[in-house]
Structure formats: C-alpha cells, structure tokens
Amino acid sequence: MSDLPHENEQPGPLDSFEEIIEAETDRDPDLAVIEAGSRTLRTQGGAPQADVPARPEDPEVDKALREVEAELATRWGETKLEPSVSRISALMDVLGDPQRSYPSIHITGTNGKTSTARMIECLLGAFELRTGRYTSPHVQSVTERISLDGAPVSAERFIETYQDIKPYIEMVDAAQEYRLSFFEVLTGMAYAAFADAPVDVAVVEVGMGGTWDATNVIDGDVAVVTPIGLDHTDRLGGTTGEIAGEKAGVIKQGATVILAQQPVDAAQVLLKKAVEVDATVAREGLEFGVVARQVAVGGQMLTLRGLGGEYPEVYLPLHGAHQAHNAAVALAAVEAFFGVGAQRAEPLDIDTVRKAFAAVSSPGRLEVVRRSPTVVLDAAHNPAGAEATAEAVREAFDFTRLIGVVGASGDKNVRGLLEAFEPIFAEVVVTQNSSHRAMDADELAAIAVEVFGDERVQVEPRLPDALEAAITLAEEEGEFAGGGVLVTGSVITVGEARLLLGKG
C-alpha cells in the first residue's frame, strides 16, 4: 500500500503540507514549499542525503537561514530578467573580483548541464583538486546551489557568506537602476565563497543563455556546451541557431571549447564564435565520444574515447544514453583542463577516472525514490529532455504499466513534453506544484486530454493526491507485475515529490 494518507485517515504530517505553504504568504512560494516539506517530512525521509540537505537542526541557524531566504525572496525571481551583466559586474568590482582568483570551467547548453557539472566536479575531486560548484535550480534547498569539495555548503556557511557581502550588495543596489536579482546575489555569493575557501577550480553552470547570464563575469579556461534545444524561446530565440548565439557568449579568448553533439545551425554558430576568439574546439563524435555502452545494474558500463585515448570499463550509476554522452563531455572537459591533447599526450589515470564516475549522483534525474511500486523522479521540463528520459526509461526499467505524474511550468512547451511521454505512459495524472509559475492543473489536463485521450487522464490539483492516485493505479498491476510511477515536468515538481516521498 502507499505511504501517503487516504482521506479517511487521521491527519498526519502530510496533511499540514499545504497549510504551511499557504501560511507563508510573505515569502517566495518556491522557498516556502522547501521549508514546508522539510518541516513536515524530516522524520519520514530517513537520514538526509549529502547532496540534498535538510533544514538545519539548530533552531537559531534555521531561523537565520529563513531570514536570508526571506530577504532573497524580495528580489526579482529567476524568470524576471533584464539582459545585462552591469549589476553583477559592479558587485564583483566592489568585492575585488573574487571570480578571477581561480580557474573555471563554464557550462552552458539546454539539457544536461547540472549532471555534467556534477561529473566534472567528481573527476576534478578524484584528482585531488578542491572544487567549487555552482548549479541551478536547486531540487530542495537553496544551499544546494553552492558546493565546496563535492557537497553543498552548510547552512552556517551560506548565511555567513550572505552576511559578508550584504553591505556590498546594498551598495550596488543603491547605485543601479534595478536592484540585484535573486540569481545575481546567489552568483555573487558563490564566487565569493569559492575565493574564500579557496578552491583550485570552479565548475559553473549558467542560469540561462550565456552572453548576459550573471555567471558570465568569469572567463572560463574551458567552455562546455551541452546539447542545445528549444527552451526559453521567448528570451533566447526561436531556433537552435539563435539560442546558440546567446550561449556562445561563454566562449572566451583562447579557451578550449567542449561541444556536445549539436543541431547543425547551433554547431555553425558555436564554431564561428570559437574561430573569432581563437578558441580550441573539441567536438563529440570527432575528437571524443562514447565508444560503447551497455546497461548494468543501477546504471551502465561505458567505454569512452577522450582527448587522450580510450577509457574502458567505466561504470556510471546513472541511466540513459544522454547520461553516457554527458559523461563523455565531462571527461573531455577535465582532460582539456589538465591539458590532455594539447600540452600532454597521455590520458588521465584510468583507475582515478573509474573511481570518479562510479561516485557520481544526480538527484532528480531518473532517481528511484521508492520500490513496490517503483517511483522514479526526473526533472525533464522540455520536449528534448522528455524524449531522452522516455528513451532511458524504456532501456533501464522493465515496467509493464507506467503511470505518469506531470506538473509543469506555464512558460514551457507542455504539449511537446506530453507528446514525448505519451508512448510510455499507460495513464497520466496531471497536477501542479506550489510555485507561482506552475501551470493550472485544469489547463494542463485540457492539453493532456488532446494528447492522451480523456480515458487516460486523471486530474489531481494537489501533488500529494496526485502521487497517491498514481501509486494506486500502479498497484493495480499487483505486487510483482511491474507497475511504476514517473514524476516529471518540472524541477520544482520533482523537488516537492522528493520531499513527500523521502529517498529510499
């Protein structure tokens, strides 16, 4: 039976989930749900995972973190943008340009950025370099975005970093037409934290685009471009070539560029920019790539061709061909950082590479959080990501009946997302997360009915109810029949589901 409560049961921790969120009227909804989930479900989720921190147990630290979150929530959210790096540049200037005190690997693209960043971080750490990683968005806690030595910074360090640079933030706010945004402040915090650590190398994922993204005040020694697809078309352009033009902004003078496989128009734009700035280019499928892969228990076994030669028998505990390609890109990026293929001919130590990849995790990316029935979480939120996820599910899981739980943001290509999942979902339960960006469940259902047909669509506006309904449908197959649930459509939906269900 499901772990979630039925309507005729006595109220429990999950029943207060929505009430807590609604009570947090003075805070950003995304931050409120993170707090609510942690408060209601901390005892149910087992020991906190290192890469998805829970709320601080110390009440004073928890209070201080909430105050920082509340201040951050008063700023422009990540969907409200003014395309300029003037404010973040001003902040870096008054902080003494901390982002120039360490080398960096800068990652852009449409899909796979966070997973690739995590792989790069693991590889660099395995070679005994101290790393700082900045990624977005977070799955459950805002502190996930800034990592040192492969783990999110502690709540105490997050608070301290914010308080340290707060006077400078206020100084820049006073001098600019617009205040620094939520993302710009977090970017400034990350760069300051990395300099203070100090780190040997920073692994930085762009928030959106590249040219005017707040992260782009660094000059990455290595620029990585993961596969480009159609997303954020209202801000970045209506074709992959136009979007590539924005993302090409991370390619700096004399850098090494690691290009994942790209649409032809995107590749042309990226290669043209590389020529203009005298950057060296390595392309997946030519200079590096995936030689062979086979499904293994809990992931896959790979043979990768890097810039310095072949790396056989590399175990990756992530599912899907897309993750194998991310691994090839990550390996090439780290080789380039160490000068393999340029200053040195020999490959990286194979045993160290194997050890690093075997330790990779990527929360919310085809992550199994429950068994009997199996519940999988995946943060696919655009058609290209959904197609990759659907193919990976076919390959890695033997579901006889898969139920989808989909909660999407209103600014996404929801029809394309649903069409990608239609072949693998027997039925779909449409819902909505707590974010102000969430598409209304009834609006999402109307599109789903057009894609799936009325008989295959169920509407449950509250995510706990949607999970309960999907698990019940999957259980109809019987305990050993292979029913499963895939929760997808948005990072926020996946983060909330992860809180509700716990891990393991």
GIKAZI-V758828 format. One record per run of one state. SS is the DSSP state (H for helix, E for strand, C for the rest). FROM is the first residue (numbers start at 0). LEN is the number of residues. If there is no record, write none. Layout:
SS | FROM | LEN
SS | FROM | LEN
This chain:
C | 0 | 12
H | 12 | 11
C | 23 | 5
H | 28 | 13
C | 41 | 7
E | 48 | 1
C | 49 | 2
E | 51 | 1
C | 52 | 6
H | 58 | 15
C | 73 | 12
H | 85 | 9
C | 94 | 3
H | 97 | 3
C | 100 | 2
E | 102 | 6
C | 108 | 4
H | 112 | 14
C | 126 | 4
E | 130 | 4
C | 134 | 7
H | 141 | 4
E | 145 | 3
C | 148 | 2
E | 150 | 2
C | 152 | 2
H | 154 | 21
C | 175 | 6
H | 181 | 16
C | 197 | 3
E | 200 | 5
C | 205 | 8
H | 213 | 4
C | 217 | 4
E | 221 | 4
C | 225 | 7
H | 232 | 4
C | 236 | 3
H | 239 | 11
C | 250 | 5
E | 255 | 4
C | 259 | 4
H | 263 | 13
C | 276 | 3
E | 279 | 5
C | 284 | 3
E | 287 | 9
C | 296 | 2
E | 298 | 8
C | 306 | 2
E | 308 | 8
C | 316 | 4
H | 320 | 17
C | 337 | 2
E | 339 | 1
C | 340 | 3
E | 343 | 1
C | 344 | 5
H | 349 | 9
C | 358 | 8
E | 366 | 4
C | 370 | 3
E | 373 | 4
C | 377 | 5
H | 382 | 14
C | 396 | 4
E | 400 | 6
C | 406 | 2
E | 408 | 1
C | 409 | 4
H | 413 | 9
C | 422 | 4
E | 426 | 4
C | 430 | 7
E | 437 | 1
C | 438 | 2
H | 440 | 12
C | 452 | 1
H | 453 | 3
E | 456 | 3
C | 459 | 3
H | 462 | 13
C | 475 | 7
E | 482 | 6
C | 488 | 2
H | 490 | 11
C | 501 | 3
